[in-house]
Amino acid sequence: MTDTTTRKPWHGVIVATSLPFHDDLTPDLAAYGDNVAWLAENGCNGVAPNGSLGEYQTLSEQERDAVVETAVANAPEGFTVMPGVGAYGGRESKRHAEKARDLGAQAVMALPPNAYRADERSILEHFALIASAGLPVTAYNNPIDTKVDLTPPILAKLAAEGFIVGVKEFSGDVRRCYEIAELAPELDLLIGTDDTVLEVAIAGAKGWVSGYPQVFPQACVELYEASVALDLDHALPLYRQLHPVLRWDSKTEFIQAIKLGQDLIGRKGGVCRPPRQPLAPDTDAVVRTATQTLIDAGVK
């Protein structure tokens, strides 16, 4: 079990939350707040609003602020709110980090600058700006989408400067987790892809920034805790059972897939903002079948 008395805010199962919308595509903050409270009730340790899964790229500054405010308002004591502060520029990311601080968040999650393929100097300045807001910063390494790879040597430099406390590793390359531990032993490793949870947990993860607990929170918490405890007899069968849905977290349609899962369990997922389109019929059928199979098996 995650020790709630010594847990750092970025440890444990931190859910990268989706954002439900009204029919006119304005944020449904009431439904979002209800989802945050429900995740807390079901054993998760926190939420990470305004990440990729929260469609942050399509939100205005005011909407992003409102999402963070809603998350904080619905978070019980001890439940982390760690907003994403991704933006094209460091000044904008710093502004989001300052707002998160002022609204009561405990940490922030930061992508590297993603307007272009940034070099090391640009990356260091970017994280220095974000860290200056005063909250602990977890880096988010997603070279697939950002085209900027936070390699283990770069992460070690960021950690040595005191700019970051952890990294959500989304490269999918589990091998680099061991190099990160060698070069920056003070840096906390966070599982970034739902379909590598067991492998990265074995490598020494302290947390899981995850999408699918929005659909199966109790099972995902159970999987995480068994994995970090190295209880393979418990973790491996559950991992195999969940993997047909967990793998969608690493695919282009991950937001639509997770929102469909939320709809199927009676939580509001709903539509995405453009340019994201509804799932194609064949993809919808695959996701729907995999999700419904778990629901019918009693997975919660």
C-alpha positions in Angstrom: 0.0 0.0 0.0 1.1 3.6 -0.7 2.2 5.1 2.7 0.0 8.2 3.0 2.0 9.5 6.0 5.3 9.7 4.1 4.1 9.9 0.5 5.4 12.8 -1.5 2.7 14.6 -3.6 3.9 13.1 -6.8 4.1 9.5 -5.5 1.4 6.8 -5.9 -1.3 6.6 -8.5 -1.8 10.2 -10.0 -4.6 10.1 -12.6 -4.0 12.2 -15.7 -7.6 13.3 -16.0 -9.7 13.8 -19.1 -12.0 16.8 -19.3 -15.7 16.3 -20.0 -17.5 19.0 -22.2 -21.0 20.2 -22.5 -22.8 19.9 -25.9 -21.4 23.3 -26.9 -17.9 22.1 -26.0 -17.4 24.3 -23.0 -15.9 22.4 -20.0 -18.3 20.6 -17.8 -16.7 21.5 -14.5 -19.4 20.0 -12.4 -18.9 16.6 -14.0 -15.1 17.0 -13.8 -15.2 17.8 -10.1 -17.4 14.8 -9.5 -14.9 12.6 -11.4 -12.0 14.0 -9.2 -13.9 13.2 -6.0 -14.8 9.7 -7.3 -11.2 8.9 -8.0 -10.3 9.9 -4.5 -13.0 7.7 -3.1 -11.7 4.8 -5.1 -8.2 4.8 -3.8 -6.2 6.9 -6.2 -3.6 9.3 -4.7 -4.1 12.4 -6.9 -4.9 13.9 -10.2 -2.9 15.6 -12.9 -5.3 18.0 -14.8 -4.4 19.9 -17.9 -2.2 17.2 -19.3 -2.4 15.7 -22.8 -5.4 13.6 -21.7 -7.0 16.8 -20.5 -6.8 18.3 -24.0 -4.8 21.3 -22.6 -3.8 22.4 -26.1 -7.4 23.3 -26.9 -8.1 25.2 -23.7 -7.8 28.9 -23.0 -5.8 30.2 -20.0 -9.1 30.9 -18.2 -10.3 27.4 -18.9 -7.1 25.8 -17.7 -7.3 27.9 -14.5 -10.9 26.8 -13.9 -10.0 23.2 -14.3 -7.2 23.4 -11.7 -9.5 25.4 -9.3 -12.2 22.7 -9.7 -9.7 19.9 -9.0 -8.4 21.5 -5.9 -12.0 22.2 -4.7 -12.9 18.5 -5.0 -9.7 17.0 -3.7 -9.9 15.7 -0.1 -7.0 16.3 2.3 -3.9 14.4 1.3 -5.1 14.0 -2.3 -2.6 15.5 -4.8 -3.4 18.0 -7.5 -0.5 18.2 -9.9 -1.5 20.2 -13.0 0.2 20.0 -16.3 1.9 23.3 -17.3 2.8 22.4 -20.8 3.1 25.4 -23.2 5.0 26.5 -26.2 7.2 28.9 -24.2 8.8 28.9 -20.7 7.1 32.2 -19.7 3.7 30.7 -20.4 4.6 27.5 -18.5 5.8 29.6 -15.6 2.6 31.5 -15.5 0.6 28.2 -15.3 2.9 27.0 -12.5 2.3 30.2 -10.6 -1.4 30.0 -11.0 -1.3 26.3 -9.8 0.6 27.4 -6.8 -1.8 30.2 -6.0 -4.8 27.9 -6.4 -3.4 25.3 -3.9 -1.8 22.6 -6.1 1.0 20.6 -4.5 3.2 20.1 -7.5 3.2 20.6 -11.3 4.0 18.4 -14.3 6.0 20.0 -17.1 6.7 19.1 -20.7 9.8 20.5 -22.3 9.4 23.4 -24.7 7.5 21.9 -27.6 7.2 24.6 -30.3 10.4 23.2 -31.9 13.1 20.7 -31.3 14.7 22.5 -28.4 18.4 22.1 -27.5 19.8 21.4 -24.1 20.3 25.1 -23.2 16.7 25.9 -24.0 15.5 22.9 -22.0 17.4 24.0 -18.9 16.1 27.6 -19.1 12.6 26.3 -19.6 12.6 24.2 -16.5 14.4 26.9 -14.5 11.5 29.3 -15.3 8.9 26.7 -14.2 10.8 25.8 -11.0 11.0 29.5 -10.1 7.3 29.4 -9.3 8.2 27.5 -6.2 6.3 24.2 -6.6 8.0 20.8 -7.0 8.3 20.0 -10.7 8.0 16.6 -12.3 9.3 16.5 -15.8 7.2 14.8 -18.5 9.3 13.1 -21.1 7.2 12.5 -24.2 9.6 12.6 -27.2 6.9 11.0 -29.4 4.6 14.1 -29.3 7.0 16.9 -28.4 10.0 15.9 -30.5 12.2 16.8 -27.5 13.8 13.8 -25.7 14.6 14.3 -22.1 17.5 11.8 -22.1 18.9 10.5 -18.9 21.9 12.8 -19.0 19.6 15.9 -19.5 17.4 14.7 -16.7 20.4 14.3 -14.5 21.4 18.0 -15.2 17.9 19.2 -14.4 17.9 17.3 -11.2 21.4 18.5 -10.2 20.2 22.1 -10.7 17.2 21.4 -8.5 14.7 22.1 -11.2 12.9 18.8 -11.1 12.0 16.2 -8.5 10.8 13.4 -10.7 10.1 12.4 -14.3 7.1 10.9 -16.0 8.8 8.6 -18.4 6.7 8.2 -21.6 9.4 7.1 -24.1 8.3 3.5 -23.7 12.0 2.5 -23.4 12.2 0.8 -20.1 16.0 0.4 -20.4 16.6 4.1 -19.8 14.9 3.8 -16.4 18.1 2.1 -15.1 20.3 4.8 -16.6 18.2 7.5 -15.0 18.7 5.8 -11.6 22.4 5.6 -12.1 22.9 9.2 -13.3 20.3 10.9 -11.0 19.5 8.6 -8.0 17.7 11.5 -6.3 15.2 11.7 -9.1 11.9 9.9 -8.7 10.8 7.7 -11.6 7.1 7.9 -12.5 5.5 5.4 -14.8 4.3 7.3 -17.8 2.7 4.7 -20.1 -0.1 2.5 -18.8 1.1 -0.5 -20.8 4.5 -0.5 -19.1 3.4 -0.2 -15.5 4.8 -3.6 -14.4 8.1 -3.2 -16.2 8.8 0.4 -14.9 7.6 -0.5 -11.4 10.2 -3.3 -11.3 12.8 -0.7 -12.3 12.0 1.3 -9.2 9.1 3.6 -9.9 7.7 5.8 -7.1 4.5 6.7 -8.9 2.2 6.2 -11.9 0.8 9.1 -13.8 -2.0 7.2 -15.5 -5.1 7.4 -17.6 -7.0 4.2 -17.2 -7.8 4.5 -13.5 -10.6 6.7 -14.7 -12.2 3.6 -16.0 -10.9 0.9 -13.5 -9.6 2.8 -10.5 -9.6 0.0 -8.0 -8.0 -2.6 -10.3 -5.3 -0.1 -11.4 -4.4 0.9 -7.8 -4.2 -2.8 -7.0 -2.0 -3.4 -10.0 0.3 -0.5 -9.1 0.7 -1.5 -5.5 1.4 -5.2 -6.4 3.9 -4.1 -9.0 6.0 -1.8 -6.9 5.9 -4.4 -4.1 7.4 -6.9 -6.7 4.5 -9.2 -5.9 4.5 -10.8 -9.4 2.2 -13.6 -8.4 -0.5 -11.0 -7.9 0.6 -8.3 -10.4 1.2 -10.4 -13.5 -2.2 -12.0 -13.9 -3.9 -8.7 -13.3 -1.6 -7.0 -15.7 -2.4 -9.5 -18.4 -6.1 -9.1 -17.8 -5.9 -5.3 -18.0 -3.4 -5.0 -20.9 -6.0 -5.0 -23.7 -7.2 -1.6 -22.5 -4.0 -0.3 -20.9 -2.2 -0.4 -24.3 -4.6 2.3 -25.7 -2.9 4.8 -23.4 0.1 4.7 -25.8 -2.0 5.1 -29.0 -3.0 8.3 -30.9 -6.7 7.7 -29.9 -5.9 7.4 -26.2 -8.2 10.3 -25.1 -11.2 9.0 -27.1 -10.6 5.4 -25.9 -10.4 6.4 -22.2 -13.5 8.7 -22.5 -15.4 5.8 -24.1 -14.4 3.7 -21.1 -15.7 6.3 -18.7 -19.0 6.4 -20.6 -19.3 2.6 -20.5 -19.0 2.6 -16.6 -21.4 5.4 -16.2 -18.9 8.3 -15.6 -19.0 11.2 -18.0 -16.2 11.0 -20.7 -18.0 12.3 -23.7 -16.7 14.0 -26.8 -13.3 15.7 -27.5 -12.7 19.1 -28.8 -11.5 19.5 -32.4 -9.3 18.5 -34.0 -9.8 15.2 -32.3 -12.5 13.2 -34.0 -14.7 10.4 -32.7 -13.2 6.9 -32.9 -13.5 5.2 -36.3 -16.1 2.4 -36.1 -13.6 -0.4 -36.3 -11.4 1.2 -33.5 -14.5 1.9 -31.4 -15.5 -1.7 -31.6 -12.1 -2.9 -30.5 -11.9 -0.5 -27.5 -15.6 -1.1 -26.6 -15.2 -4.9 -26.6 -12.0 -4.9 -24.5 -13.5 -2.5 -22.0 -16.9 -4.3 -21.8 -15.1 -7.7 -21.3 -13.5 -6.3 -18.2 -16.7 -4.7 -16.9 -18.5 -8.0 -17.4 -15.8 -9.8 -15.5 -16.5 -7.5 -12.5 -13.3 -5.4 -12.8 -13.8 -2.1 -11.0 
